[in-house]
Amino acid sequence: MIEKLKSELLSISDPKKAEGLKRFFKTAKGQYGEGDIFIGVTVPQLRKIALQYSVIPAEKALLLLHSPVHEERLVALFILIKKFDKGDENEKEWIYNNYLGCTSWINNWDLVDLSADKIVGEYLYDKQKDILYTLAKSSSLWERRISIIATFNFIKKGSCKETFKISEMLLGDKHDLIHKAAGWMLREAGKRCSEDLLKQFLLRHYRIMPRTMLRYAIERMPEETRKAFLYGTA
């Protein structure tokens, strides 16, 4: 069935789209997605394929996650998310553990952003969250991004404590993809949990925050407030 899925992906692939995706996801030498292979299949198409092949066992989907082809890894994640959603506690735990065991294959921002909150965040919501703080200290860019994006699950349920704590840990991060992710989660925490708590966080840290993180975090605030943070008068 995996081979049939791969064949179906190839049948709807688009070489022109693939070239655009390679540029968009920075696959050139020295870039964060160096060497990744794209065949040119869109996310809506991948979601549809994942639905059609959702009967694939989780173990087989995990093998597909080790594919060199980006779209095959993403469709594998979509299948695992569906398995996780419908699984009992044992299956959820298995998928969660194996997801964290395969972070070297969840190796671009879309792969992280479309899955981390739905598997890692959902699994940890009512459990100890120490692993997120470990991931936030990782040398792996993608594990650090997983640590903050996973908190989106908590934000959507009205809890932003972990978002603020992990964002604080990431203030000194050197990578723009982490600045964007943390800024995005801070903005969502302000929008969905508490704008007052976001402002308190920013007042403590805005002078040392990476500029991109700050800009993302204040994006929805009134212009006067944004300017105060940007120009150091808050």
HELIX and SHEET records of a PDB file:
HELIX    1   1 ILE A    2  SER A   11  1                                  10    
HELIX    2   2 PRO A   15  PHE A   24  1                                  10    
HELIX    3   3 VAL A   43  GLN A   52  1                                  10    
HELIX    4   4 ALA A   58  LEU A   64  1                                   7    
HELIX    5   5 HIS A   70  LYS A   86  1                                  17    
HELIX    6   6 GLU A   89  LEU A  100  1                                  12    
HELIX    7   7 TRP A  109  ASP A  113  1                                   5    
HELIX    8   8 ALA A  116  ALA A  116  1                                   1    
HELIX    9   9 ASP A  117  GLY A  121  3                                   5    
HELIX   10  10 GLU A  122  LEU A  124  1                                   3    
HELIX   11  11 ASP A  130  ALA A  136  1                                   7    
HELIX   12  12 LEU A  141  ILE A  149  1                                   9    
HELIX   13  13 PHE A  152  LYS A  156  1                                   5    
HELIX   14  14 LYS A  161  MET A  169  1                                   9    
HELIX   15  15 ASP A  176  ARG A  192  1                                  17    
HELIX   16  16 GLU A  195  HIS A  205  1                                  11    
HELIX   17  17 ARG A  211  ALA A  217  1                                   7    
HELIX   18  18 GLU A  223  LEU A  230  1                                   8    
END                                                                             
